[in-house]
Amino acid sequence: QEVCEARGCSWCPTDVANAPWCFFPEDTPYGYSLGGNTEETAKGWRVTLNKRQALSLFGDDISPVILEVEFQTKDRLRFRLYDPNKERFEVPLKIDSPGVTAEEANYEVEF
């Protein structure tokens, strides 16, 4: 807990299996925030994320980043993060998807 809080993170013990006890708070200068409209697509959602500040944990950060969320089956969600300004290698993985709606899924997505 002391190491977590010394980094400026939040500490919150939980009984939820595999949930982190140490995490960045909402107002952290690190990471990304919603940077525009949340666009509904035929298979889910597309959201633009912008880097919050100049601080970087890993370097070579990309901004903006596009997050695509696809409802594939009632129990499977696919998300894809990519740079809209530069094409990069992506693993050529083809996954058949019947495409369900958010109302049919056994999970919820929040932005």
C-alpha positions as CSV (number, residue, x, y, z in Angstrom):
1,Q,0.0,0.0,0.0
2,E,2.8,2.4,0.9
3,V,4.6,1.9,-2.4
4,C,1.3,2.3,-4.3
5,E,0.4,5.6,-2.6
6,A,3.9,6.9,-2.9
7,R,3.6,6.7,-6.7
8,G,0.4,8.8,-6.6
9,C,-1.9,5.8,-7.2
10,S,-5.1,4.9,-5.3
11,W,-5.2,1.9,-3.0
12,C,-8.5,0.0,-2.6
13,P,-8.6,-3.5,-1.3
14,T,-11.3,-5.6,-2.8
15,D,-12.8,-9.1,-2.6
16,V,-13.3,-9.2,-6.4
17,A,-11.0,-11.9,-7.8
18,N,-8.1,-10.6,-9.9
19,A,-9.1,-7.0,-9.5
20,P,-6.1,-4.7,-8.9
21,W,-5.8,-3.0,-5.5
22,C,-3.5,-0.4,-6.8
23,F,-4.5,1.8,-9.7
24,F,-4.3,5.3,-11.2
25,P,-7.0,7.7,-10.0
26,E,-9.3,9.3,-12.5
27,D,-7.5,12.7,-12.3
28,T,-4.0,11.1,-13.0
29,P,-1.8,13.0,-15.5
30,Y,-0.9,9.7,-17.1
31,G,-2.8,7.8,-19.8
32,Y,-5.6,8.9,-22.1
33,S,-9.0,10.5,-21.9
34,L,-12.0,10.6,-24.2
35,G,-11.2,13.1,-26.9
36,G,-14.4,13.6,-28.8
37,N,-17.6,11.8,-29.7
38,T,-18.3,8.2,-28.9
39,E,-19.4,6.9,-32.3
40,E,-21.7,3.9,-32.6
41,T,-20.7,1.6,-35.4
42,A,-22.4,-1.4,-37.0
43,K,-20.6,-3.8,-34.6
44,G,-20.1,-1.6,-31.5
45,W,-18.3,1.6,-30.7
46,R,-15.4,3.8,-31.9
47,V,-13.8,6.3,-29.6
48,T,-10.9,8.8,-30.0
49,L,-8.5,8.9,-27.0
50,N,-6.1,11.7,-26.4
51,K,-3.0,11.6,-24.3
52,R,-3.7,13.5,-21.1
53,Q,-0.4,15.4,-20.6
54,A,3.3,15.4,-21.6
55,L,4.1,12.9,-18.8
56,S,5.0,9.5,-20.0
57,L,5.5,6.2,-18.2
58,F,6.9,4.3,-21.2
59,G,7.9,6.8,-23.9
60,D,7.0,7.1,-27.6
61,D,3.3,7.7,-26.8
62,I,0.8,8.1,-29.6
63,S,-1.9,10.7,-29.6
64,P,-4.6,10.4,-30.7
65,V,-5.4,6.7,-30.5
66,I,-8.6,5.1,-31.7
67,L,-10.4,2.5,-29.6
68,E,-12.8,0.2,-31.5
69,V,-15.1,-2.0,-29.4
70,E,-16.8,-4.9,-31.2
71,F,-19.6,-7.0,-29.7
72,Q,-18.7,-10.4,-31.2
73,T,-20.8,-12.9,-29.3
74,K,-22.9,-12.8,-26.2
75,D,-19.7,-13.8,-24.2
76,R,-16.9,-12.3,-26.3
77,L,-15.9,-8.7,-26.7
78,R,-13.1,-7.5,-29.0
79,F,-11.3,-4.2,-28.6
80,R,-8.7,-2.8,-30.9
81,L,-6.4,0.2,-30.2
82,Y,-4.6,1.8,-33.2
83,D,-2.9,4.9,-34.5
84,P,-5.2,6.6,-37.0
85,N,-2.3,8.6,-38.5
86,K,0.2,5.8,-39.2
87,E,-0.3,2.3,-40.5
88,R,1.4,-0.3,-38.3
89,F,1.7,-4.1,-38.5
90,E,-1.3,-6.0,-37.1
91,V,-1.5,-9.7,-36.6
92,P,-3.6,-11.0,-39.5
93,L,-6.1,-12.8,-37.2
94,K,-9.5,-13.5,-38.7
95,I,-12.2,-14.3,-36.1
96,D,-15.7,-15.1,-37.3
97,S,-18.3,-13.1,-35.5
98,P,-22.0,-13.3,-35.7
99,G,-22.2,-9.7,-34.3
100,V,-24.5,-9.2,-31.4
101,T,-25.9,-6.0,-30.0
102,A,-25.0,-4.5,-26.7
103,E,-28.5,-5.5,-25.4
104,E,-27.8,-9.2,-26.3
105,A,-24.4,-9.3,-24.6
106,N,-23.7,-10.9,-21.2
107,Y,-21.4,-7.9,-20.4
108,E,-21.5,-4.1,-20.3
109,V,-19.2,-1.5,-21.8
110,E,-18.8,1.9,-20.2
111,F,-16.7,4.9,-21.4
